[in-house]
């Protein structure tokens, strides 16, 4: 290859409406890419470019109690900074006048915490020129170094080292976990390493996974507009998971220019029908763009894995990637048994990839079990597949699949085991049909073009010599090079697997419905001279009219995306009041108090009858009567007692007056 794409890419930013969201195709020359997410990648900045008015700072030497998030008084933990970030600023009339800082800079050092992003409009990035290591704390509910909660928008994770997450039990662990319903998420320029599953604890039932980044579409609304770009992943022991996973109800995701190397198991997995979403109609990734990634030495300890795996997804474009030194380069399949037989892995385009020195096969298309659904309506176009002489497989393995195209590829088998094409022992006549295999270059060191390991065409073990391939009904325009040594192969391919100028492979391809596809370096191919393989000598410069046509013909825009269920998309400039937050200037209202429940009292036992109350001695009428006891009601015996006391006093006074009158009369009578 003349040039390995390794610089930070540039995307054409497209406007994404908030109601109907449609991925747009952009066509630039040089090293640019299409974009399904419509997100513009972040840029590196200098210290002088930091806006301190919109920034918070965190340092291992900071303090969450006395710090204020400034560069001179930073917080100590990332979670404290998140709690203080992106909150609304109020005036005294409780109008929002702005919001607090929403970019969090991590200074040099280690952050042993489980970072939880629980609000919109948050950016977490390293301080320019410094290394921030997020190592995670103990195991939590989601066991992630960074956990982005469901239904959030506008989250950016940039320039961090995400490390040292080990599985301690039988639960999965993650570098970054993005939940369902999220939107406008960028994960860029990070380094992921030393993230391990505990394979010894696998019990056949529970998960045993470690993943660098997973987007998990488990909500009723779709996770969409997500960019995972220019990250490095190494020393990831995945167990039964993958390094990057896009699973469940997800759409419009870009996975671009990541470097994945020295990992155990699949590098990139675009998946569906694994139960991530409870609704099977939503439970798959769709409209995903996988481009410009380099994957090397991705080898599972327990399975024959691929560097890039499309497993149960729909409408995925896989272009301009390099996969080397792995069991398989790229695989398209469907591992899960689908009850609805109308479900297929479909609409997959694999274009302009370089798949070299993979030990089993360069590319596989079709499922490996008859109980699974098939791969349909997909295209393998303009790839270069070079199997090593030690390969124990074939450049292309075909499983349960139909109505697919294999065109314009360079396919070389240096081994002597199976030949160019190999169909496994699960396939039958009814499972492999309606293929277009034409306009390819084939070179094999053995004499076999096809190796049927199962009852394909009802001829077990049947092989086709390379020179009889055209007579098998699979194409009339394939180019064959007689079986031989590297000397004959070098007459058409140079040391970088590019076609030699003036060779029979120049202009030997066919134009097709996908002429907007670029070569490995991002150049549009000359539609009048389609070269074979991943790299084009004959290219064209696109015009504005060409751009418009490419956008209109881009195949995934033909599908209506308005049937997806979108959650609210938050404008990055909107001021969002977090749930539970109120204006501090609101008048305080007394909190309603609920009466405390009283405990039921025990029923009282009947009391013994009391002795009758003796009448009180008469009191001097001039003395005040004693106060009544308010706690006792004036009813019954008490009432009678009081009446009796008052009557007795009145009678005494009257009797005394009468006695005095009688004495007076008697005295007068004596006189």
SULTA-V346584 format. One record per residue. RES is the residue in one small letter. SS is DSSP state (a for helix, b for strand, c for the rest). PHI is phi as a letter, one per 20 degrees, with the letter a starting at -180 (none if undefined). NEAR is the number of other ideal C-beta (glycine too) atoms within 12 Angstrom. Layout:
BEGIN
res:RES ss:SS phi:PHI near:NEAR
res:RES ss:SS phi:PHI near:NEAR
END
This chain:
BEGIN
res:x ss:c phi:none near:29
res:x ss:c phi:e near:20
res:x ss:c phi:b near:20
res:x ss:c phi:e near:23
res:x ss:c phi:f near:36
res:x ss:c phi:c near:18
res:x ss:c phi:e near:18
res:x ss:c phi:f near:26
res:x ss:c phi:f near:36
res:x ss:c phi:c near:25
res:x ss:b phi:d near:37
res:x ss:c phi:e near:29
res:x ss:c phi:f near:18
res:x ss:c phi:d near:25
res:x ss:c phi:e near:16
res:x ss:c phi:d near:29
res:x ss:c phi:f near:16
res:x ss:c phi:e near:19
res:x ss:c phi:d near:13
res:x ss:c phi:d near:17
res:x ss:c phi:d near:32
res:x ss:c phi:c near:30
res:x ss:c phi:f near:41
res:x ss:b phi:d near:32
res:x ss:c phi:e near:38
res:x ss:c phi:d near:33
res:x ss:c phi:c near:35
res:x ss:c phi:d near:25
res:x ss:c phi:e near:24
res:x ss:c phi:m near:20
res:x ss:c phi:d near:25
res:x ss:c phi:e near:30
res:x ss:b phi:c near:43
res:x ss:c phi:f near:44
res:x ss:b phi:b near:42
res:x ss:c phi:e near:45
res:x ss:c phi:f near:44
res:x ss:c phi:m near:35
res:x ss:c phi:e near:39
res:x ss:c phi:e near:27
res:x ss:c phi:f near:32
res:x ss:c phi:f near:29
res:x ss:c phi:d near:21
res:x ss:c phi:f near:18
res:x ss:c phi:c near:21
res:x ss:c phi:e near:10
res:x ss:a phi:g near:18
res:x ss:a phi:f near:9
res:x ss:a phi:e near:15
res:x ss:c phi:f near:25
res:x ss:c phi:e near:16
res:x ss:a phi:f near:19
res:x ss:a phi:f near:16
res:x ss:a phi:d near:25
res:x ss:b phi:c near:33
res:x ss:b phi:c near:43
res:x ss:b phi:c near:40
res:x ss:b phi:c near:47
res:x ss:c phi:b near:33
res:x ss:c phi:g near:27
res:x ss:c phi:e near:19
res:x ss:c phi:f near:30
res:x ss:c phi:b near:20
res:x ss:c phi:f near:25
res:x ss:c phi:e near:11
res:x ss:c phi:d near:14
res:x ss:c phi:f near:25
res:x ss:c phi:c near:22
res:x ss:c phi:n near:36
res:x ss:c phi:e near:23
res:x ss:c phi:f near:23
res:x ss:c phi:e near:15
res:x ss:c phi:c near:19
res:x ss:c phi:f near:35
res:x ss:b phi:f near:36
res:x ss:c phi:e near:27
res:x ss:c phi:d near:33
res:x ss:a phi:f near:49
res:x ss:a phi:f near:30
res:x ss:a phi:f near:28
res:x ss:a phi:f near:42
res:x ss:a phi:f near:40
res:x ss:a phi:f near:25
res:x ss:a phi:e near:30
res:x ss:c phi:e near:35
res:x ss:c phi:l near:41
res:x ss:c phi:e near:31
res:x ss:b phi:f near:26
res:x ss:b phi:d near:23
res:x ss:b phi:d near:21
res:x ss:c phi:e near:13
res:x ss:c phi:f near:12
res:x ss:c phi:e near:10
res:x ss:c phi:m near:17
res:x ss:c phi:e near:15
res:x ss:b phi:f near:21
res:x ss:b phi:d near:15
res:x ss:b phi:r near:18
res:x ss:b phi:b near:29
res:x ss:c phi:f near:31
res:x ss:c phi:g near:32
res:x ss:c phi:c near:38
res:x ss:b phi:d near:38
res:x ss:b phi:d near:48
res:x ss:b phi:d near:40
res:x ss:b phi:d near:43
res:x ss:c phi:f near:35
res:x ss:c phi:g near:23
res:x ss:b phi:p near:25
res:x ss:b phi:d near:28
res:x ss:b phi:c near:39
res:x ss:c phi:e near:21
res:x ss:c phi:b near:30
res:x ss:c phi:e near:32
res:x ss:b phi:f near:42
res:x ss:b phi:d near:33
res:x ss:b phi:e near:42
res:x ss:c phi:c near:27
res:x ss:c phi:b near:35
res:x ss:c phi:f near:38
res:x ss:c phi:m near:36
res:x ss:b phi:c near:45
res:x ss:b phi:d near:39
res:x ss:b phi:c near:44
res:x ss:b phi:b near:39
res:x ss:b phi:f near:38
res:x ss:c phi:f near:31
res:x ss:c phi:g near:23
res:x ss:c phi:n near:17
res:x ss:c phi:d near:22
res:x ss:c phi:d near:22
res:x ss:b phi:d near:38
res:x ss:b phi:d near:32
res:x ss:b phi:e near:44
res:x ss:c phi:d near:30
res:x ss:c phi:m near:39
res:x ss:c phi:e near:24
res:x ss:c phi:f near:16
res:x ss:c phi:f near:21
res:x ss:c phi:c near:22
res:x ss:c phi:g near:15
res:x ss:c phi:d near:30
res:x ss:c phi:l near:33
res:x ss:b phi:c near:41
res:x ss:b phi:f near:48
res:x ss:b phi:c near:50
res:x ss:b phi:d near:38
res:x ss:b phi:d near:43
res:x ss:c phi:f near:32
res:x ss:c phi:f near:31
res:x ss:c phi:m near:33
res:x ss:c phi:e near:36
res:x ss:b phi:c near:39
res:x ss:b phi:m near:31
res:x ss:b phi:d near:48
res:x ss:b phi:c near:39
res:x ss:b phi:c near:45
res:x ss:b phi:c near:39
res:x ss:c phi:m near:37
res:x ss:c phi:d near:43
res:x ss:b phi:e near:36
res:x ss:b phi:d near:48
res:x ss:b phi:c near:32
res:x ss:b phi:l near:26
res:x ss:b phi:d near:45
res:x ss:b phi:d near:30
res:x ss:c phi:f near:34
res:x ss:c phi:d near:21
res:x ss:c phi:c near:20
res:x ss:c phi:c near:24
res:x ss:c phi:e near:27
res:x ss:c phi:f near:38
res:x ss:b phi:c near:44
res:x ss:b phi:b near:46
res:x ss:b phi:f near:55
res:x ss:b phi:c near:48
res:x ss:b phi:d near:44
res:x ss:b phi:d near:49
res:x ss:b phi:e near:39
res:x ss:c phi:f near:39
res:x ss:c phi:m near:38
res:x ss:c phi:f near:47
res:x ss:b phi:b near:45
res:x ss:b phi:l near:39
res:x ss:b phi:d near:48
res:x ss:b phi:c near:42
res:x ss:b phi:c near:49
res:x ss:b phi:b near:40
res:x ss:c phi:l near:33
res:x ss:c phi:d near:39
res:x ss:b phi:d near:34
res:x ss:b phi:d near:48
res:x ss:b phi:b near:33
res:x ss:b phi:l near:26
res:x ss:b phi:d near:46
res:x ss:b phi:c near:34
res:x ss:c phi:e near:39
res:x ss:c phi:e near:28
res:x ss:a phi:f near:25
res:x ss:a phi:f near:16
res:x ss:a phi:e near:24
res:x ss:c phi:f near:24
res:x ss:c phi:d near:14
res:x ss:c phi:n near:9
res:x ss:c phi:d near:9
res:x ss:c phi:f near:17
res:x ss:c phi:f near:28
res:x ss:c phi:c near:31
res:x ss:b phi:c near:42
res:x ss:b phi:c near:47
res:x ss:b phi:c near:48
res:x ss:b phi:f near:54
res:x ss:b phi:c near:48
res:x ss:b phi:c near:52
res:x ss:b phi:d near:50
res:x ss:b phi:d near:39
res:x ss:b phi:e near:47
res:x ss:c phi:d near:31
res:x ss:c phi:d near:31
res:x ss:c phi:f near:22
res:x ss:c phi:e near:30
res:x ss:c phi:f near:41
res:x ss:b phi:e near:49
res:x ss:b phi:b near:46
res:x ss:b phi:l near:47
res:x ss:b phi:c near:51
res:x ss:b phi:c near:44
res:x ss:b phi:d near:48
res:x ss:b phi:b near:42
res:x ss:c phi:l near:37
res:x ss:c phi:e near:41
res:x ss:b phi:d near:36
res:x ss:b phi:c near:48
res:x ss:b phi:b near:30
res:x ss:b phi:l near:27
res:x ss:b phi:d near:50
res:x ss:b phi:e near:36
res:x ss:c phi:f near:47
res:x ss:b phi:m near:36
res:x ss:c phi:d near:34
res:x ss:c phi:d near:44
res:x ss:c phi:c near:48
res:x ss:c phi:f near:53
res:x ss:b phi:c near:50
res:x ss:b phi:c near:45
res:x ss:b phi:d near:53
res:x ss:b phi:c near:46
res:x ss:b phi:n near:44
res:x ss:c phi:f near:44
res:x ss:b phi:c near:51
res:x ss:b phi:b near:47
res:x ss:b phi:l near:46
res:x ss:b phi:d near:51
res:x ss:b phi:d near:49
res:x ss:b phi:c near:51
res:x ss:b phi:c near:46
res:x ss:c phi:l near:38
res:x ss:c phi:e near:45
res:x ss:b phi:d near:37
res:x ss:b phi:d near:47
res:x ss:b phi:b near:30
res:x ss:b phi:l near:25
res:x ss:b phi:c near:43
res:x ss:b phi:d near:37
res:x ss:c phi:o near:44
res:x ss:c phi:f near:46
res:x ss:c phi:f near:55
res:x ss:b phi:c near:58
res:x ss:b phi:c near:49
res:x ss:b phi:d near:52
res:x ss:b phi:c near:45
res:x ss:b phi:b near:44
res:x ss:c phi:m near:34
res:x ss:c phi:d near:36
res:x ss:c phi:n near:21
res:x ss:c phi:f near:33
res:x ss:c phi:d near:30
res:x ss:c phi:f near:16
res:x ss:c phi:e near:21
res:x ss:c phi:g near:23
res:x ss:c phi:f near:22
res:x ss:c phi:d near:31
res:x ss:c phi:e near:33
res:x ss:b phi:a near:43
res:x ss:b phi:f near:49
res:x ss:b phi:b near:42
res:x ss:b phi:l near:45
res:x ss:b phi:d near:52
res:x ss:b phi:d near:50
res:x ss:b phi:d near:48
res:x ss:b phi:b near:44
res:x ss:c phi:m near:45
res:x ss:c phi:e near:45
res:x ss:b phi:d near:38
res:x ss:b phi:c near:49
res:x ss:b phi:c near:31
res:x ss:b phi:l near:29
res:x ss:b phi:e near:49
res:x ss:c phi:c near:32
res:x ss:c phi:f near:31
res:x ss:c phi:e near:21
res:x ss:c phi:c near:18
res:x ss:c phi:b near:25
res:x ss:c phi:e near:29
res:x ss:c phi:d near:41
res:x ss:b phi:d near:48
res:x ss:b phi:f near:53
res:x ss:b phi:c near:54
res:x ss:b phi:c near:51
res:x ss:b phi:d near:49
res:x ss:b phi:c near:40
res:x ss:c phi:n near:41
res:x ss:c phi:e near:51
res:x ss:b phi:c near:38
res:x ss:b phi:l near:37
res:x ss:b phi:c near:47
res:x ss:b phi:d near:47
res:x ss:b phi:d near:49
res:x ss:b phi:b near:42
res:x ss:c phi:m near:46
res:x ss:c phi:e near:46
res:x ss:b phi:c near:47
res:x ss:b phi:c near:48
res:x ss:b phi:c near:38
res:x ss:c phi:l near:30
res:x ss:c phi:c near:46
res:x ss:c phi:g near:39
res:x ss:b phi:c near:45
res:x ss:b phi:f near:53
res:x ss:b phi:c near:53
res:x ss:b phi:c near:52
res:x ss:b phi:c near:51
res:x ss:b phi:b near:46
res:x ss:c phi:b near:42
res:x ss:c phi:f near:33
res:x ss:c phi:e near:28
res:x ss:c phi:f near:18
res:x ss:c phi:d near:26
res:x ss:c phi:f near:12
res:x ss:c phi:e near:14
res:x ss:c phi:f near:15
res:x ss:c phi:e near:12
res:x ss:c phi:e near:26
res:x ss:c phi:c near:33
res:x ss:b phi:f near:43
res:x ss:b phi:b near:34
res:x ss:b phi:m near:32
res:x ss:b phi:e near:49
res:x ss:b phi:d near:42
res:x ss:b phi:d near:49
res:x ss:b phi:b near:45
res:x ss:c phi:l near:49
res:x ss:c phi:e near:47
res:x ss:b phi:d near:48
res:x ss:b phi:c near:50
res:x ss:b phi:c near:38
res:x ss:c phi:l near:32
res:x ss:c phi:e near:47
res:x ss:c phi:f near:34
res:x ss:c phi:d near:37
res:x ss:b phi:b near:48
res:x ss:b phi:f near:52
res:x ss:b phi:b near:53
res:x ss:b phi:c near:48
res:x ss:b phi:c near:53
res:x ss:c phi:o near:48
res:x ss:b phi:f near:38
res:x ss:c phi:d near:37
res:x ss:c phi:b near:22
res:x ss:c phi:f near:23
res:x ss:c phi:f near:17
res:x ss:c phi:e near:29
res:x ss:c phi:f near:38
res:x ss:c phi:e near:40
res:x ss:b phi:e near:44
res:x ss:b phi:c near:32
res:x ss:c phi:l near:26
res:x ss:c phi:c near:43
res:x ss:b phi:c near:38
res:x ss:b phi:d near:51
res:x ss:b phi:c near:44
res:x ss:c phi:l near:48
res:x ss:c phi:d near:47
res:x ss:b phi:d near:49
res:x ss:b phi:c near:51
res:x ss:b phi:c near:44
res:x ss:b phi:e near:44
res:x ss:c phi:f near:30
res:x ss:c phi:f near:20
res:x ss:c phi:e near:17
res:x ss:c phi:f near:39
res:x ss:c phi:d near:21
res:x ss:c phi:b near:39
res:x ss:c phi:b near:43
res:x ss:c phi:g near:52
res:x ss:b phi:c near:49
res:x ss:b phi:d near:50
res:x ss:b phi:d near:45
res:x ss:c phi:d near:39
res:x ss:b phi:f near:40
res:x ss:b phi:a near:42
res:x ss:b phi:a near:29
res:x ss:b phi:l near:20
res:x ss:b phi:c near:36
res:x ss:b phi:c near:34
res:x ss:b phi:c near:40
res:x ss:b phi:c near:38
res:x ss:c phi:m near:46
res:x ss:c phi:e near:50
res:x ss:b phi:d near:54
res:x ss:b phi:c near:49
res:x ss:b phi:c near:46
res:x ss:b phi:d near:43
res:x ss:c phi:e near:33
res:x ss:c phi:e near:31
res:x ss:c phi:c near:22
res:x ss:c phi:e near:27
res:x ss:c phi:c near:33
res:x ss:c phi:n near:41
res:x ss:c phi:f near:52
res:x ss:b phi:d near:49
res:x ss:b phi:c near:45
res:x ss:b phi:d near:43
res:x ss:c phi:f near:35
res:x ss:c phi:f near:21
res:x ss:c phi:e near:27
res:x ss:c phi:e near:37
res:x ss:c phi:c near:26
res:x ss:a phi:g near:18
res:x ss:a phi:f near:18
res:x ss:a phi:d near:32
res:x ss:b phi:c near:36
res:x ss:b phi:a near:23
res:x ss:b phi:l near:18
res:x ss:b phi:d near:33
res:x ss:b phi:d near:28
res:x ss:b phi:c near:36
res:x ss:b phi:b near:29
res:x ss:c phi:l near:34
res:x ss:c phi:d near:45
res:x ss:b phi:d near:45
res:x ss:b phi:d near:47
res:x ss:b phi:b near:42
res:x ss:b phi:c near:43
res:x ss:c phi:f near:32
res:x ss:c phi:e near:31
res:x ss:c phi:e near:23
res:x ss:b phi:e near:31
res:x ss:b phi:e near:38
res:x ss:b phi:d near:41
res:x ss:b phi:c near:38
res:x ss:b phi:e near:32
res:x ss:c phi:e near:29
res:x ss:c phi:c near:30
res:x ss:c phi:e near:21
res:x ss:a phi:f near:33
res:x ss:a phi:l near:23
res:x ss:a phi:m near:13
res:x ss:c phi:c near:18
res:x ss:c phi:f near:17
res:x ss:c phi:m near:20
res:x ss:c phi:f near:23
res:x ss:b phi:c near:29
res:x ss:b phi:d near:32
res:x ss:b phi:f near:23
res:x ss:a phi:g near:33
res:x ss:a phi:e near:18
res:x ss:a phi:d near:20
res:x ss:a phi:f near:30
res:x ss:a phi:f near:22
res:x ss:a phi:e near:15
res:x ss:a phi:e near:26
res:x ss:c phi:n near:17
res:x ss:c phi:d near:31
res:x ss:c phi:p near:26
res:x ss:c phi:d near:16
res:x ss:c phi:c near:24
res:x ss:c phi:f near:37
res:x ss:b phi:d near:35
res:x ss:b phi:d near:30
res:x ss:b phi:d near:32
res:x ss:c phi:g near:19
res:x ss:c phi:g near:24
res:x ss:c phi:a near:20
res:x ss:c phi:d near:14
res:x ss:a phi:f near:18
res:x ss:a phi:f near:11
res:x ss:a phi:f near:20
res:x ss:a phi:f near:31
res:x ss:c phi:f near:20
res:x ss:c phi:f near:21
res:x ss:c phi:c near:33
res:x ss:b phi:c near:38
res:x ss:c phi:e near:22
res:x ss:c phi:f near:13
res:x ss:c phi:e near:22
res:x ss:c phi:m near:36
res:x ss:c phi:e near:30
res:x ss:b phi:f near:40
res:x ss:c phi:f near:25
res:x ss:c phi:g near:18
res:x ss:c phi:n near:13
res:x ss:c phi:f near:25
res:x ss:c phi:f near:24
res:x ss:c phi:e near:43
res:x ss:c phi:f near:28
res:x ss:c phi:m near:26
res:x ss:c phi:e near:32
res:x ss:c phi:e near:42
res:x ss:c phi:d near:33
res:x ss:c phi:f near:24
res:x ss:c phi:b near:26
res:x ss:c phi:f near:20
res:x ss:c phi:d near:34
res:x ss:c phi:f near:32
res:x ss:c phi:e near:36
res:x ss:c phi:f near:44
res:x ss:b phi:d near:41
res:x ss:c phi:e near:43
res:x ss:c phi:g near:41
res:x ss:c phi:e near:32
res:x ss:c phi:n near:37
res:x ss:c phi:e near:32
res:x ss:b phi:f near:34
res:x ss:b phi:f near:41
res:x ss:c phi:f near:22
res:x ss:c phi:f near:25
res:x ss:c phi:e near:15
res:x ss:c phi:b near:22
res:x ss:c phi:e near:36
res:x ss:c phi:f near:43
res:x ss:c phi:e near:47
res:x ss:c phi:n near:48
res:x ss:c phi:f near:51
res:x ss:c phi:d near:40
res:x ss:c phi:d near:41
res:x ss:c phi:f near:30
res:x ss:c phi:e near:26
res:x ss:b phi:c near:26
res:x ss:b phi:c near:25
res:x ss:c phi:e near:15
res:x ss:c phi:e near:29
res:x ss:c phi:d near:13
res:x ss:a phi:f near:11
res:x ss:a phi:f near:11
res:x ss:a phi:f near:22
res:x ss:a phi:g near:23
res:x ss:a phi:f near:17
res:x ss:a phi:f near:18
res:x ss:a phi:f near:30
res:x ss:a phi:f near:26
res:x ss:a phi:f near:17
res:x ss:a phi:e near:20
res:x ss:c phi:g near:32
res:x ss:a phi:f near:32
res:x ss:a phi:f near:32
res:x ss:a phi:f near:25
res:x ss:a phi:f near:17
res:x ss:c phi:e near:21
res:x ss:c phi:e near:14
res:x ss:c phi:e near:27
res:x ss:c phi:f near:14
res:x ss:c phi:e near:14
res:x ss:c phi:f near:31
res:x ss:c phi:e near:25
res:x ss:c phi:e near:31
res:x ss:c phi:e near:28
res:x ss:c phi:f near:20
res:x ss:c phi:e near:31
res:x ss:c phi:e near:31
res:x ss:c phi:f near:16
res:x ss:c phi:g near:25
res:x ss:c phi:e near:15
res:x ss:c phi:f near:21
res:x ss:c phi:e near:24
res:x ss:c phi:d near:29
res:x ss:c phi:e near:22
res:x ss:c phi:g near:24
res:x ss:c phi:g near:12
res:x ss:c phi:n near:8
res:x ss:c phi:e near:22
res:x ss:c phi:c near:17
res:x ss:c phi:f near:19
res:x ss:c phi:f near:14
res:x ss:c phi:e near:15
res:x ss:c phi:f near:13
res:x ss:c phi:f near:10
res:x ss:c phi:f near:9
res:x ss:c phi:d near:7
res:x ss:c phi:f near:6
res:x ss:c phi:f near:6
res:x ss:c phi:f near:6
res:x ss:c phi:d near:6
res:x ss:c phi:e near:6
res:x ss:c phi:f near:6
res:x ss:c phi:f near:6
res:x ss:c phi:f near:6
res:x ss:c phi:e near:6
res:x ss:c phi:f near:6
res:x ss:c phi:f near:6
res:x ss:c phi:e near:6
res:x ss:c phi:f near:6
res:x ss:c phi:f near:6
res:x ss:c phi:e near:6
res:x ss:c phi:f near:6
res:x ss:c phi:f near:6
res:x ss:c phi:e near:6
res:x ss:c phi:f near:6
res:x ss:c phi:f near:7
res:x ss:c phi:e near:9
res:x ss:c phi:f near:7
res:x ss:c phi:f near:10
res:x ss:c phi:f near:14
res:x ss:c phi:f near:11
res:x ss:c phi:f near:19
res:x ss:c phi:f near:15
res:x ss:c phi:f near:11
res:x ss:c phi:f near:20
res:x ss:c phi:d near:17
res:x ss:c phi:f near:11
res:x ss:c phi:f near:14
res:x ss:c phi:e near:8
res:x ss:c phi:e near:10
res:x ss:c phi:f near:8
res:x ss:c phi:f near:15
res:x ss:c phi:f near:10
res:x ss:c phi:f near:7
res:x ss:c phi:f near:12
res:x ss:c phi:e near:10
res:x ss:c phi:f near:7
res:x ss:c phi:f near:8
res:x ss:c phi:d near:13
res:x ss:c phi:f near:11
res:x ss:c phi:e near:15
res:x ss:c phi:c near:10
res:x ss:c phi:m near:12
res:x ss:a phi:f near:17
res:x ss:a phi:f near:18
res:x ss:a phi:f near:15
res:x ss:a phi:f near:16
res:x ss:a phi:f near:20
res:x ss:a phi:f near:23
res:x ss:a phi:f near:16
res:x ss:a phi:f near:20
res:x ss:a phi:f near:23
res:x ss:a phi:f near:20
res:x ss:a phi:f near:16
res:x ss:a phi:f near:20
res:x ss:a phi:f near:24
res:x ss:a phi:f near:16
res:x ss:a phi:f near:16
res:x ss:a phi:f near:20
res:x ss:a phi:f near:19
res:x ss:a phi:f near:15
res:x ss:a phi:f near:15
res:x ss:a phi:f near:16
res:x ss:a phi:f near:14
res:x ss:a phi:f near:14
res:x ss:a phi:f near:14
res:x ss:a phi:f near:14
res:x ss:a phi:f near:14
res:x ss:a phi:f near:14
res:x ss:a phi:f near:14
res:x ss:a phi:f near:14
res:x ss:a phi:f near:13
res:x ss:a phi:f near:12
res:x ss:a phi:f near:11
res:x ss:a phi:f near:10
res:x ss:a phi:f near:9
res:x ss:a phi:f near:8
res:x ss:c phi:f near:7
END
